[in-house]
Amino acid sequence: MKIDRAIIIRRLQVPISIEYADMCARSCDDQNLEYEYMPAIEFLQPREAFKAVGAKKQKTYVNRMGNCCAHASHIKCWKRIIEIGKPCIILEHDAIVKGNVKDIHIPNM
């Protein structure tokens, strides 16, 4: 399988995140990898973070607000990948693509 594009998680309420995400996007451009930005889930309490993406926080899942917002942001990306219908790679705002990731092996699970 080939990776169709990158989904870059970007925190719109944190200026440095926007700067980092733009650097990440430039590294995608350098590798001829299409990308799109995904606005992160930010500054929500755990239950609200999961609710924002149509998920339910399990009672046994004990974590902090930031971790739950990050988890919810990834759920949002996974939902987008399902809409796209092609393999994608999820990148945090501060990732830098240094090589060809389009042809990485994805096990058929």
CORHUMO-V360526 format. One line per field, one symbol per residue. ss: DSSP state (~ for helix, > for strand, _ for the rest). Layout:
ss = ???
This chain:
ss = ____>>>>>>____~~~~~~~~~~~~~~~~____>>>>>______~~~~~~~____________~~~~~~~~~~~~~~~~~~~~___>>>>__________________
